[in-house]
């Protein structure tokens, strides 16, 4: 059975594996606070249909309460441990959704698919609210294939060992503003991550979707360029990895090895 990946924009993607639909970091709106969707149609209502939803960390463009409220009642949502304490708005959704908090190394199983939480090098706080913290995570979805969703992360020691063997890597290659802070991958660092991880194929995400309102003319290449730049850098550093630069709403399929 082929594994299918659809990129909806930013860090939001759907992974279909072994009859299980996995949705990552759902951001299904046209505007979030000071950010506006500048490229790609709004994901269709069907994008909110999933067997399990993975939330990588507490930043509002990854844990978006309005988008979580669009999920079907009873949907299982996997979050970093401490999220419910750190984000009071989640507790208002607790009667509608099934929340599972996990630490790196822990697994949840959905029918024939296992989801394993892995570390990420990123500030996982819910800024600017409150003192409570939760770790940023990535996830490996294992069914017919092993698919790594990195969330937001920088390169870190032991990355390959923590993530393990892979078939597909969904890697962030940019951000939502003119400058990337600590704990992020740009196109070059994401290509260097491929050298460590050695998946069969990679999909660049987390770029070219949202941009701050009023900053259209500030370093616009940081909005448009990361996907193509990642393709070039990956070809030079990790030529054995097949890269699929998807358009918004586009899918790729990985056939069985």
DABELTA-V385087 format. One record per pair of residues at least 4 apart in sequence whose ideal C-beta (glycine too) atoms are under 7 Angstrom apart, sorted by the first residue. I is the first residue (numbers start at 0). GAP is how many residues later the second one is. Records with the same first field share a line. If there is no record, write none. Layout:
# DABELTA-V385087
I = GAP  GAP
This chain:
# DABELTA-V385087
0 = 17  143
1 = 251  252  253
2 = 13  14  141  142  144  165  250  251
3 = 12  247  249
4 = 8  10  163  198  246  247
5 = 7  8  243  245
6 = 6  196  198  239  241  243
7 = 4  5  35  39  240  241
8 = 28  31  200  239
9 = 17  51  196  199  200
10 = 13  14  51  140  161  194  195
11 = 12  13  14  15  16  31
12 = 11  157  192
13 = 7  8  9  33
14 = 7  126  132
15 = 5
16 = 96  124  126  127  128  130
17 = 94  95  125  126
18 = 92  93
19 = 31  90  91  92  93  123
20 = 28  29  30
21 = 28  29  30  32  119
22 = 27  30
23 = 30  125
24 = 30  31  37  126
25 = 22  27  38  41  42
26 = 5  34  37  40
27 = 15  19  20  39  42
28 = 37  38
29 = 7  12
30 = 4  5  6
31 = 28  29  32  178
32 = 27
33 = 178  179
34 = 26  141  175  176  177
35 = 174  175  177
36 = 5  172  173
37 = 172  173
38 = 169  170  209
39 = 169  208  209
40 = 207  208
42 = 4
47 = 22  23
48 = 23
49 = 25
50 = 25  59
51 = 24  26  58  63
52 = 18  22  23  24  25
53 = 24  61  85  95
54 = 7  8  22  23  24
55 = 6  64  80  81  82  95  96
56 = 5  6  23  65  67  79  80  94  95
57 = 5  25  28  29  66  67  68  76
58 = 4  68
59 = 4
60 = 115  149
61 = 89  90
62 = 20  24
63 = 4
64 = 4  24
67 = 9  25  29
68 = 24
70 = 4  26
72 = 23
73 = 24
74 = 22  23
75 = 22  24  34
76 = 20  21  22
77 = 22  24  30  37
78 = 4  20  22
79 = 21  44  54  55  56  57
80 = 20  21  22  53
81 = 4  19  50  51  52
82 = 4  7  18  51
83 = 6  7  15  17
84 = 47
85 = 40  44  46  47  48
86 = 39
89 = 4  9
92 = 4
93 = 5
99 = 8
101 = 4  6  15
102 = 14
103 = 13  14  15  31  33
104 = 12
105 = 11
106 = 7  8  9
107 = 7
108 = 5
109 = 5
111 = 31
112 = 28  29  30
113 = 28
114 = 24  26
115 = 23  24  26
116 = 20  22
117 = 19  20  21  22  44  45
118 = 43
119 = 16  17  18  30  31  32  33
120 = 32  33  35  62
121 = 14  30  31  32  61
122 = 13  60
123 = 9  10  11  12
124 = 8
125 = 4
135 = 15  16  17
136 = 14
137 = 10  11  12  13  15
138 = 10
139 = 6  8  23  24
140 = 6  8
141 = 4
143 = 112
144 = 22  23  109
145 = 19  20  21
146 = 20  21  23
147 = 15  18  20  21  22  49  51
148 = 21
149 = 20  21  22
151 = 20  31  32
152 = 30  32
153 = 28  29  30  31
154 = 4  34  37  38
157 = 4
158 = 4  34  37
159 = 36  37
162 = 34
165 = 31  33
166 = 32  33  34  87
167 = 31  32  33  35  86
168 = 25  28  30  33
169 = 33  35
170 = 14  19  22  31  33  34
171 = 12  13  18  33  34
172 = 12  13  14  17  31  33  34  53  54  57
173 = 12  32  33  48  52
174 = 5  9  31
175 = 34  35
176 = 35
177 = 37  40  41  44
179 = 4  6
184 = 4  5  8
185 = 4  40
186 = 4  39  42  43  46
187 = 4  45
188 = 4
189 = 14  40
190 = 39  42  43  46  47
191 = 45
192 = 4
193 = 8  40  43  44  47
194 = 42  43
198 = 42
199 = 42
200 = 40  41  43  53
201 = 32  39  41
202 = 41  43  49
203 = 22  23  26  41
206 = 19  20
207 = 15  16  18  19
208 = 39
210 = 4  5  12
215 = 4
219 = 4
220 = 4
224 = 4
225 = 4
226 = 4  18
227 = 4  17
228 = 4
229 = 4  13
230 = 4  12  14
231 = 4
232 = 4
233 = 4  7  9
234 = 4
243 = 8
245 = 4  6
